[in-house]
């Protein structure tokens, strides 16, 4: 039972974070290079997979549907990972 739920949550986190990274990469307002977009996307996906269950567990108590909680946590962690990558690379390149 727990392994099935964990597997479903990981799939939700993976799908929501990959979708977010793809939308962000295809956004014409994003003027970063393709390599930078790919790096940001990978870091966003990894942060969503590893930190998503923590955030999703906290959100789950406030929403009625656990699917929404995991999808929202994937989005939140993915965006946070992307912004973290931009901040680190911006400081390293200066």
N, C-alpha and C positions, 0 to 999 in steps of 0.2 A: 504494500500500500504506500509506504513512504517513498520507496524508490520510484514508483510510478509517478507520484506527485512531483518528486524532485526532477525526474526526467521531463515531465511536462513543463515545469517552471523553467528549466534550462532551455528548452526549445522556444518557449515564449520570449525569454530574454535574448536569445540568439536572433530570432526573427525580428524583434522590435529594434534591436541595436543595429543589425545589418540594414534594415529598411531606413533607419535614421541616418546612418552613414552614407547610404546611397543617395538619399534625397539631398543631404548636405553637399556631397561631392558634385552632384548634377546642378546645384543652384548656380545660376549664372552670376550672381552677386559675389560668389566666393572666388576671389582672384588668386588663390594659392596655386602653386604648381601641382601637377598630377602626383608627384612623389609625396609632397606634403599632405595632399588630400588622402592618399592611401595610408600614410603613417597615422594621420589623425583618425581615420576610420578604423584601423586595426586596434589602436589604443582605446578608442571608444567602445568597440565590441568587447575587448578583453576586460575593460573596467565594468561593463554591464554584466558580463558573465560572472566575474568574481565578486563584485560588490552588490549586484542586483538582488540576490537573495536577502541580504541584510536590509536594504532599503525597502524591498517588497514586503518583508515581514513586518516592518514598521507601518507601512501604508495599509496593509491588509486589514488591520483593526478598524480602519476608518471608512473603508468602502465595502460594499456588499458582495462584490465579485472578485475573487482572487486573481482571475485572468487580467482584469483591469489593473490590479495592484502590480503584478509582475510586468505587464507591458509598460506601465508608467515608470516603474523603477528602471527598466531597461533604457527608456528614453532619458531619464534623469541622469543615470550613471554614464550613459553614452555621451551625452552632451558635456558632462563634467570632464570626462576623459579627453574629449576633443579640445576643450578649452585649456585643460592642463597641458596638453601637448603644445598648443600654440604659445602658452606662456613660457614654457621651458625652452622651446626652440627660439622664441623671440629674445630671451635673455642670453642664450648661448651665441646667437649670431651677432649680438651687439658688441 
